[in-house]
Amino acid sequence: MDELGLVGNGPNNYQIWLGGMPTQTSLARTLMNKVKIQDLEKVFEPLFYIWRLKRKSRESFGDFTNRVARHISE
């Protein structure tokens, strides 16, 4: 599973999955369900902005989302 995934969840609705790694050392987790296609940009823009500001040197998006998710859940 890749670092970011969209899975169709009905007409014009998607599940958003984050955190997977192409090496399959970490699997993605569901972030949101039933996101309307017109709302995808509203979800992704802040995620990518925070990643750009807060990531470690050469940290992939999947590594970043896993690190942040672990920190939030503690």
C-alpha positions as CSV (number, residue, x, y, z in Angstrom):
1,M,0.0,0.0,0.0
2,D,1.3,3.5,-0.8
3,E,1.6,6.5,1.3
4,L,-1.7,8.0,0.3
5,G,-4.7,6.1,-1.0
6,L,-8.2,7.0,-2.2
7,V,-10.8,4.2,-2.2
8,G,-14.2,4.8,-3.8
9,N,-17.0,4.7,-1.2
10,G,-20.1,5.3,-3.3
11,P,-20.8,7.9,-6.0
12,N,-18.4,10.8,-5.7
13,N,-17.3,9.7,-2.2
14,Y,-13.9,8.4,-1.1
15,Q,-12.1,6.9,1.9
16,I,-8.7,8.6,2.5
17,W,-5.9,6.3,3.7
18,L,-2.6,7.5,4.9
19,G,0.7,6.1,6.2
20,G,1.4,3.1,4.0
21,M,4.9,2.4,2.7
22,P,5.8,1.0,-0.8
23,T,8.1,-1.4,1.0
24,Q,5.1,-2.7,3.0
25,T,6.8,-2.1,6.3
26,S,3.8,-0.1,7.4
27,L,0.2,-0.3,6.2
28,A,-2.0,2.7,5.6
29,R,-4.8,3.5,8.0
30,T,-8.1,5.1,7.3
31,L,-8.1,8.9,7.9
32,M,-11.6,9.8,6.7
33,N,-14.7,8.1,5.2
34,K,-17.2,9.4,2.7
35,V,-15.3,12.5,1.6
36,K,-17.0,14.2,-1.3
37,I,-14.9,14.6,-4.4
38,Q,-15.2,18.4,-4.2
39,D,-13.8,18.4,-0.6
40,L,-10.6,16.4,-1.4
41,E,-8.6,19.6,-1.9
42,K,-9.7,20.9,1.5
43,V,-8.4,17.8,3.2
44,F,-5.1,17.4,1.3
45,E,-3.9,21.0,1.1
46,P,-3.4,21.4,4.9
47,L,-1.9,17.9,5.2
48,F,0.7,18.7,2.5
49,Y,1.4,22.1,3.9
50,I,2.1,20.7,7.4
51,W,4.3,18.0,5.9
52,R,6.3,20.6,4.0
53,L,6.8,22.6,7.2
54,K,7.3,19.9,9.8
55,R,8.9,17.0,8.1
56,K,12.4,15.8,8.9
57,S,15.1,16.0,6.3
58,R,14.2,13.6,3.4
59,E,11.2,12.2,5.3
60,S,8.6,10.7,3.1
61,F,4.9,11.6,3.4
62,G,4.1,8.1,4.7
63,D,6.9,8.2,7.3
64,F,5.7,11.7,8.4
65,T,2.0,10.7,8.8
66,N,3.0,7.6,10.8
67,R,5.3,9.7,13.1
68,V,2.7,12.4,13.6
69,A,-0.1,9.8,14.2
70,R,2.0,8.0,16.8
71,H,2.7,11.3,18.5
72,I,-0.9,12.4,18.6
73,S,-2.1,9.0,19.9
74,E,0.3,9.0,22.9
